[in-house]
Each structure stands twice: as structure tokens, then as C-alpha cells.
Amino acid sequence: MPVTNAQETAGAIESHEPHHEVGVGPWEGEWPDGDHWDKELLAGGDRRNVLDKYRYWTMDAIVAELDTRRHDFHIAIENWQHDMNIGTVVRTANAFLAKEVHIIGRRRWNRRGAMVTDRYQHVRHHPTVDDFVEWANSEGLAIIGVDIFPDSEKLENYDLPRNCVLVFGQEGPGLSPEVHAAAAATLSIEQFGSTRSINAASAAGIAMHAWIRRHVFNQAVTPGT
């Protein structure tokens, strides 16, 4: 059964105990005209975790507006062991307006960390690495793995291509050998403490922001420096 915007609002209220009330109450005054307005939200209020400009909009209207300006990068994450990071990756992909998120492996994933942002973010499933690689090649996207390998280049010095898909592996084992072999490049994130690696969801956020810095804010890097 589909979830309505009003049910989404109720679920958000039940799942959190904020110190202040989020969102807005029922619309005051004469209701506005337009197909993008949600009558249930206008009547009952909008407590969803969305920007103020989207208050009282239907979910479909929000997705349609986001689709007009999504960025050119995609995100993919391998899901062979029900990785708990996937929800957080989807939430971050929504924040940075990724074109799509791709789940490689198991179809089912833990949505709790997504905080319902998966309803506004396109998510595609690929049962195998071969299926994913065939799709990426058909779209003309460079496959860029993010993990620590002997041949990995530093993310900080790498000029990320505009049309690419950033791929992350399972927490623990990391990228599979199949994705590593298919990648045009694998990148590592410079670290300065004692741990060997950082959480996959954290790595995904750093890599997405690197793409944003390069292609939204035009902060070019000098490869190899």
C-alpha cells in the first residue's frame, strides 16, 4: 500500500522526539491553486523533513522538480550482506542531488538510515556486477571505485569526470574484485589517524562533496600534485 504524505509526516513525528516542532501547521487562509499542492498537508500541516520551499507540495511534485536539476554523477554501493550503510548513502545522495543510486547485489536493503529520502531519490537495482557494468557502459559513465588498493589514486588530487558513477563496497571487505577490475580508476581518501579505513557511508559523503566542489563550484584540482 502506498504511503501518503500525511502518513509520512505522522511517521516522522512518531520516530523522533525533537525539542521543537518541525515544519508547519495547517495552511491559514484561502488555499493556493496548483496541482503541486497536497490537500491533506494543507489541511493537516506538513512536518516532513523537506526544505521550506517544498512545504505542502505532493511527493510527486517534489520529485519532478528535483528531476529538472539533478547532477550528472551516480552513486553505487555493493549489497551482498545487507550493508547497514546503504540508507545513509541514499540520504546523502539525496542531499547532493545525485542522478541515481544503484544497489548492486541483494535487492532488499535497510531503509532506516535513509530517513524516507529514498522516496525522493531514484534508486535502481542491479543483481550482478556484470549487469551494473553493462548499464554504466551503455550510459557512457566512467566507473570510479572508492577504496584502498595499492593502485588507488588520491581522491584529493584526482580530477573527477562530470559523467561518472562512484562505487563503494561493503563495510569490511570493501569493493569486490569484479568492481575493482571494471573501474576506470580507484580512489582513496587521505587519512591521518590510526585507523586503516573510514565508514563506507562517510567515504561516500566525502566523495560526493568532492564531485560537487569540482563541477558545481568549479574548484579544479591538479592531478598528480
N, C-alpha and C positions, 0 to 999 in steps of 0.2 A: 504494500500500500504506500503511495507516495506521501511524503511528509510535506505539510503545508508550511508557509512562512510563520503562521501563528503557532503551530506546533514546534517549529524550530526555536521560536522565541521562548516558549514555555520550557523547552528542554534546556536551553542555555541558562534560564533562571534557576532551574532545579539543580543543575550540575555545578553551580558555583555559589559562593557566598560572598559577594562583593561588599565592600564597605560603603559604596554608594550605588545608587540605581543607574544602570547603564541605559542609554538610548532615550527614547521619548515616549510620552503617553499618547492617548488618542488625539487625533487631529482636532484642533479647535477651529470652529468657524465652518464656512462652506467648503465642501470637499473640492479638491482640484480636479480638472479634466485631464484625461490622457490614459492610454491603455497600459502605461507602465506602473500605474498606481495599484496597490493591493488593497482591496476594500476591507479585508479582515484586519490588516495592520492599521489602516486609517481609523477603524472603529475601536480597536483594542490596544493600539500602541505598538511600537517597534523596539524591541530590546535586543535585537540581533547584534552580533559582532561585525558590523559593517561601517564604512565611512558615513559621515553625516549626510553627504550628498545622495546616498542611496536609501535614506530613511523613507519608509513606506513604499518602496519600489517592490515589484514582484521579483522573485528569484530569477525567472527567465529574462526579465528586463535587465537585471544587473549583469547576467552572463552575456547577453547580447551587446551591452555597452562595452564590457571588458574585451570582447572579441574584436572590436574595432581598433584596438590599440595594443594587443598582446605583442610581446617582444619575440625576437627570432630564435631564441635559444630554447631547447627542450631539456628536460631532466629525465634520467632513467635510473632505476635502482633495482638491483637483483633481489629476488624474494624466494629463496629456496627453503628458508627455515622460519618463515613468518617473522621477519625482522620488525622489531618494535619501533624502529626509527622512521618507517615509511610515512606515518601520519604527520610527523614533524616536517619531513621533507616536503610533503604536499602543501602543508600550511605555509612554509617558506616560499615555495614555488608560486603560490597564490600572491604572496606579498610582493614578490619581484616580477609578477605577471609573466611567468613562463608560458610559452605557447602550449605545451602539453607536458604531462608527467607520464612516464612509461614504466609499468611494472613488468619485470622480466622474471618468469618462473611461475610460482603459485599465483592464482588469480585472487584469492582472498588475502586481505591484509588488515592489520589492526588500524581502524579509523579513529581511534580515540584521540591521538595526538594531532589529528587534522583539525579538530575543533570546528567541524562542519564546513570548513573551507573547501572540501572536495566537491561540494555542491556548486561551487563557482569556478572550479578548475577542471579542465578537460584531463581525464585520466584514461590511458589506453593500456591494454594488456597484451603481452607477447609471451606465449607459452615456452619458447626456447630462445636461446641466444641467436641461433640462425635466423629465426623469424624476425627478431629485432634488427639484426644487421641488414637483412634483406630490405626491411622497411626503411631504415636510415639511408641506405644507398639509393633507394628509389626516390627519396626526397632530397638527395644531394646534400645531406648533412654530414659534417665531419664528426666522427665518434671520438670523443675526448674522455679518456678514463681518468679518474682521480683516485690515486692510491700510491703507496710507497713501493716502488720497484727499483732495481739497480739502474734501469734505463729511464726512470722518470725525470722529467724536467721540472724546474721550479715554476709553480703557478705564478709567483710574483714577477717572473721575468718572461712569461710566455704571452705572446700576442694572440689571445683567444679569437678564433674566427667568429664572424657575426652569425653565420648559419651553422650551428653545431648542436650536438646533444651531449651533455655532461653526464657521465655514467658513474655510479657509485655501487660498491659491492656490499655484501652482508657485513654486519657488525662482527668482527672477529676474523673470519677468513678473508675478507676484502673481495676485490674483483676476482672473478673466475678467470682461469687461464684462457677460456674461449673469448671473453670480452677483451682481455689484455692483448690477445693476438689480433683481434679485429680493430683495435683502436688506432687512429692515426697518430695519437700521442697519448702518453700517460703523464699526469702531473702530480707533483707532491706539494704539500703546504709546509713551508718552513716553520719549524718548532724550536723552542728554546729551553724547555724544561726537561724533566727526566723521563716522561712517558714516550713510548715509541710512536703512538698514533693518537688521533683525536676521534671523538664520536663521529659516526658517519653523517648524522644529521647536522652537526656543527660544520663538518667539512663541506657539506652541500651548501650551507648558507654562505660560507666564505667564498666558494667558487662562483655561486650565482652573483654575489656582490662584485666579484672581480669582473664578470661579464658586464654588469651594469656600469661600473666605472669606465670600462673601455668603450662601450658602444652607446651609452646614454650620456655620460659626462665627458666622453671623448678624451679620457686620460690614457693616452697611448703609452705602451711600455717599449723598452728597447730590448728585444730578445737577446739572451746570452750575456746580459750585463750582471 
